[in-house]
């Protein structure tokens, strides 16, 4: 004979899993909203993590760069 789990027990487990899934979805939505609000509060100047240094090229170096010599 096979071990058979009563149908009511299976249905109750499925219902509990569905409720847990619904709760986790709600928590995920709340977290996404909170995260998006936190991101919107940042100023763009604070987000930059790389320092850009402009190269001061002479006219001759710019010409060579355009021609692909360097």
Buried (B, 14 or more C-beta within 10 A) or exposed (E): EEEEEEEEEEEEEEEEEEEEEEEEEEEEEEEEEEEEEEEEEEEEEEEEEEEEEEEEEEEEEEEEEEEEEE
